[in-house]
Amino acid sequence: LIVVNCIILGRAESFAGKNKIIPSIVDGVGMGLGFTIALVCMGSIREIIGAGTWFGIQILPSAIDPMLILILAPGGFFVFGVLMACANKLAEKKGKAPATLNCAGCPASASCGQAQKGGCE
């Protein structure tokens, strides 16, 4: 949560420094709502699969053992990875594939052995 707050504040500061008041307010509200939705989705997935409950309501039947790793700190990274994979797959289906890095985008491409060997695509 601390990192999310820092991201929102850093984004707000950089956007507000270059734009007028109304667009800055709209951007701040949009960023705040977007991160809130993302955190609620991640938290809901972790809570349902990791504990079998959602806001204190039993969702999974007691016959199913919850995956306890999801309620621990590494569970957030697992859920984030799965959500990013789903987002990339959806973007790929829509023809908006995520940007890939190659030697041209690498700051160390001049000194890298792969660039001279033609190993980069």
Backbone bond lengths (Angstrom), bond angles and torsions (degrees), N, CA, C in turn:
res aa  C-N    CA-C-N  psi(-1)  N-CA   C-N-CA  omega(-1)  CA-C   N-CA-C  phi
1 L - - - 1.446 - - 1.527 111.53 -
2 I 1.306 116.93 -34.21 1.460 119.58 179.18 1.522 110.15 -64.75
3 V 1.316 116.56 -41.38 1.465 120.56 179.80 1.520 110.54 -64.55
4 V 1.334 117.35 -41.16 1.469 120.51 178.81 1.522 110.14 -62.13
5 N 1.315 117.27 -42.55 1.468 120.10 177.86 1.522 110.86 -61.46
6 C 1.308 117.10 -41.74 1.464 120.64 178.82 1.522 111.38 -64.90
7 I 1.322 117.09 -39.64 1.466 120.62 178.31 1.520 109.98 -63.45
8 I 1.321 117.06 -46.23 1.465 120.78 -179.22 1.519 110.52 -62.92
9 L 1.328 117.58 -44.91 1.469 120.26 -179.94 1.520 111.95 -66.88
10 G 1.326 117.88 -40.59 1.461 120.94 177.91 1.512 111.51 -64.31
11 R 1.309 116.71 -42.60 1.468 121.25 177.91 1.526 110.17 -64.51
12 A 1.333 117.05 -44.24 1.459 120.22 -179.82 1.527 111.06 -62.03
13 E 1.319 116.23 -42.03 1.463 119.75 -179.63 1.526 111.51 -65.38
14 S 1.322 117.16 -44.40 1.461 119.51 -178.61 1.530 111.46 -69.69
15 F 1.318 117.63 -37.06 1.468 120.45 179.99 1.523 110.30 -72.25
16 A 1.335 117.01 -44.01 1.468 120.51 -177.56 1.521 111.65 -67.29
17 G 1.319 117.53 -27.83 1.457 120.42 178.97 1.519 113.21 -69.92
18 K 1.326 117.39 -19.65 1.467 121.22 -176.39 1.522 113.35 -112.71
19 N 1.333 118.31 -7.75 1.463 121.54 -174.50 1.517 111.11 -129.60
20 K 1.335 115.38 172.38 1.468 121.26 -179.70 1.523 110.26 -81.29
21 I 1.335 115.65 179.31 1.463 122.02 -171.22 1.536 112.72 -66.36
22 I 1.315 117.70 -51.25 1.463 120.28 -175.23 1.539 111.81 -62.76
23 P 1.339 119.35 -48.79 1.471 117.54 176.57 1.534 112.42 -61.12
24 S 1.326 117.16 -32.04 1.469 120.41 178.84 1.522 111.35 -67.87
25 I 1.334 115.88 -39.51 1.470 119.96 177.84 1.527 110.19 -65.28
26 V 1.326 116.45 -45.79 1.468 120.79 179.74 1.534 110.34 -61.87
27 D 1.330 116.20 -42.70 1.464 119.94 178.53 1.522 110.97 -63.36
28 G 1.316 117.73 -43.17 1.459 121.23 179.80 1.518 112.69 -62.75
29 V 1.327 116.58 -43.70 1.465 120.51 177.90 1.527 110.27 -65.35
30 G 1.320 116.66 -42.95 1.467 120.28 179.03 1.513 112.32 -62.97
31 M 1.327 116.77 -44.29 1.471 120.03 178.78 1.523 110.59 -64.00
32 G 1.324 116.82 -42.83 1.462 120.57 179.43 1.513 112.01 -62.17
33 L 1.344 116.68 -45.27 1.465 120.32 178.92 1.523 111.53 -66.73
34 G 1.314 116.51 -39.77 1.457 119.88 179.31 1.521 112.30 -61.70
35 F 1.329 116.28 -46.66 1.461 119.15 178.96 1.529 111.26 -68.26
36 T 1.330 117.51 -34.07 1.464 120.33 177.20 1.523 110.45 -63.14
37 I 1.333 116.67 -44.92 1.464 120.44 178.83 1.525 110.59 -63.09
38 A 1.326 116.51 -42.94 1.470 119.85 179.58 1.528 111.33 -62.74
39 L 1.329 117.44 -43.39 1.461 120.20 179.80 1.528 112.26 -67.40
40 V 1.336 116.96 -37.94 1.465 119.81 177.91 1.531 110.15 -66.14
41 C 1.339 116.99 -41.33 1.479 119.63 177.51 1.521 110.92 -62.19
42 M 1.340 116.83 -48.37 1.466 119.49 -179.92 1.519 110.84 -62.79
43 G 1.309 117.10 -44.88 1.456 120.70 -179.81 1.517 112.63 -63.81
44 S 1.333 116.39 -38.66 1.465 120.51 179.40 1.522 111.14 -65.70
45 I 1.320 116.19 -44.68 1.468 119.46 178.49 1.523 110.25 -61.35
46 R 1.317 116.37 -45.89 1.465 120.15 -179.02 1.524 111.10 -63.57
47 E 1.319 117.47 -41.09 1.462 120.88 -177.58 1.527 111.46 -70.35
48 I 1.326 116.98 -43.67 1.467 119.86 -178.09 1.519 111.07 -66.32
49 I 1.337 117.12 -49.17 1.469 119.15 -177.56 1.526 111.49 -78.06
50 G 1.341 117.33 -33.43 1.455 120.30 -175.95 1.509 115.45 -82.27
51 A 1.335 117.71 -30.40 1.463 119.81 -178.30 1.522 112.71 -125.06
52 G 1.331 116.67 -15.98 1.463 119.91 179.86 1.512 113.21 84.86
53 T 1.331 117.56 4.50 1.462 120.69 -179.47 1.527 109.72 -123.39
54 W 1.325 115.16 165.58 1.457 121.36 174.76 1.519 106.88 -145.96
55 F 1.315 115.90 114.14 1.468 122.81 -175.04 1.523 111.08 54.18
56 G 1.328 116.34 39.19 1.458 122.02 176.71 1.516 115.05 83.77
57 I 1.324 118.46 -2.62 1.462 122.61 -179.89 1.522 108.22 -97.29
58 Q 1.325 116.70 129.32 1.461 121.09 179.53 1.526 109.40 -68.72
59 I 1.327 116.48 118.82 1.469 121.99 -178.41 1.521 110.35 -101.57
60 L 1.316 116.96 -53.73 1.461 120.98 -179.93 1.524 109.68 -81.37
61 P 1.324 117.28 142.02 1.469 119.08 176.12 1.525 110.44 -64.19
62 S 1.311 115.41 153.42 1.465 119.80 -176.79 1.528 112.20 -66.36
63 A 1.329 118.24 -15.93 1.466 121.12 178.71 1.533 111.31 -71.73
64 I 1.332 117.58 -19.66 1.462 121.37 -179.81 1.524 108.66 -95.76
65 D 1.330 115.82 124.62 1.462 120.14 177.31 1.522 109.59 -77.97
66 P 1.335 117.97 128.84 1.470 119.94 178.32 1.524 111.28 -70.98
67 M 1.318 116.18 155.73 1.468 122.37 177.74 1.529 107.34 -89.18
68 L 1.302 116.40 94.39 1.456 121.62 -171.77 1.524 114.02 -62.87
69 I 1.312 118.37 -22.86 1.462 119.95 -179.71 1.524 110.89 -62.00
70 L 1.333 117.48 -27.19 1.460 119.71 -177.36 1.522 112.89 -71.45
71 I 1.324 118.78 -22.29 1.462 118.59 177.74 1.533 111.83 -88.33
72 L 1.327 116.54 -6.23 1.460 121.26 175.54 1.529 109.42 -89.49
73 A 1.319 116.73 171.35 1.467 121.64 -177.03 1.531 113.64 -56.10
74 P 1.335 120.43 -43.58 1.472 118.98 179.52 1.526 113.42 -63.51
75 G 1.315 117.29 -22.45 1.462 120.53 179.26 1.512 112.78 -60.40
76 G 1.322 116.79 -32.83 1.458 120.12 177.35 1.516 111.41 -63.39
77 F 1.321 117.01 -39.43 1.460 120.46 178.54 1.524 111.10 -68.92
78 F 1.342 116.94 -38.42 1.460 120.06 177.84 1.523 110.87 -62.62
79 V 1.326 116.29 -47.36 1.466 120.62 -179.37 1.524 110.31 -64.98
80 F 1.335 117.09 -41.92 1.462 120.49 178.51 1.526 110.78 -60.22
81 G 1.329 117.12 -43.27 1.458 121.10 178.57 1.521 112.10 -61.67
82 V 1.317 116.97 -42.96 1.463 120.60 179.46 1.532 110.32 -66.38
83 L 1.335 117.48 -42.41 1.464 120.44 178.69 1.524 111.63 -64.55
84 M 1.335 117.57 -38.31 1.469 120.55 177.74 1.527 110.59 -67.29
85 A 1.321 116.84 -38.74 1.465 119.94 177.02 1.525 110.52 -62.88
86 C 1.330 117.20 -41.55 1.471 121.30 177.67 1.528 110.71 -64.90
87 A 1.335 117.25 -42.31 1.461 120.72 178.93 1.520 111.05 -63.88
88 N 1.321 117.57 -41.65 1.465 121.00 177.55 1.522 111.34 -64.45
89 K 1.325 117.11 -39.45 1.464 120.64 179.46 1.528 110.38 -66.09
90 L 1.333 117.49 -41.89 1.461 120.51 177.66 1.521 111.18 -65.11
91 A 1.332 117.26 -40.58 1.465 120.58 178.58 1.520 110.67 -65.46
92 E 1.318 116.60 -36.80 1.458 120.93 178.64 1.526 110.90 -65.98
93 K 1.337 117.23 -39.24 1.464 121.20 178.59 1.527 111.03 -65.38
94 K 1.336 116.53 -34.33 1.462 120.54 -179.89 1.522 112.39 -82.96
95 G 1.316 117.12 -0.63 1.457 120.67 179.36 1.511 113.27 83.59
96 K 1.314 117.70 14.06 1.463 122.04 178.99 1.523 108.45 -115.90
97 A 1.295 116.00 65.25 1.459 121.26 -177.27 1.521 110.31 -62.40
98 P 1.326 118.04 143.30 1.462 120.31 178.30 1.525 111.18 -62.61
99 A 1.315 114.79 149.88 1.463 119.99 -179.03 1.522 110.31 -64.09
100 T 1.309 115.60 137.78 1.454 120.34 176.41 1.520 108.61 -108.66
101 L 1.288 115.76 144.93 1.457 120.20 178.35 1.519 109.29 -90.92
102 N 1.303 115.38 138.55 1.451 120.22 173.45 1.522 107.20 -132.68
103 C 1.296 117.75 -170.66 1.460 120.40 -176.72 1.522 112.48 -61.39
104 A 1.325 117.45 -31.32 1.465 119.94 -179.17 1.528 111.38 -66.13
105 G 1.322 117.66 -29.56 1.453 120.92 -179.34 1.513 114.20 -91.83
106 C 1.311 117.52 -0.68 1.455 121.53 -176.40 1.526 110.42 -93.33
107 P 1.345 117.70 129.12 1.456 118.62 179.30 1.528 114.05 -68.20
108 A 1.327 117.26 -18.68 1.462 120.52 -179.20 1.526 111.90 -101.98
109 S 1.331 117.14 19.01 1.463 119.05 -174.90 1.526 112.90 -65.48
110 A 1.331 117.98 -28.81 1.468 119.87 -179.06 1.529 111.58 -68.50
111 S 1.333 116.98 -33.09 1.460 119.86 -177.19 1.524 112.91 -100.60
112 C 1.295 117.36 -0.17 1.463 121.34 -177.03 1.520 110.68 -81.89
113 G 1.307 116.57 138.36 1.454 121.11 178.95 1.520 112.45 -70.70
114 Q 1.331 117.18 -26.59 1.460 120.57 -179.38 1.522 111.54 -66.51
115 A 1.330 116.98 -36.96 1.471 120.38 -177.87 1.532 110.21 -66.09
116 Q 1.327 117.93 -40.72 1.462 120.49 -179.51 1.527 111.34 -70.80
117 K 1.320 117.10 -31.98 1.464 121.14 -178.29 1.527 111.56 -81.89
118 G 1.327 117.19 -10.20 1.468 119.90 -176.84 1.518 112.04 77.79
119 G 1.321 116.77 21.44 1.451 120.65 -177.74 1.514 113.72 -80.64
120 C 1.312 118.20 -13.50 1.462 120.92 179.86 1.519 109.88 -90.21
121 E 1.299 114.70 148.85 1.473 119.15 179.02 1.511 109.79 -101.77
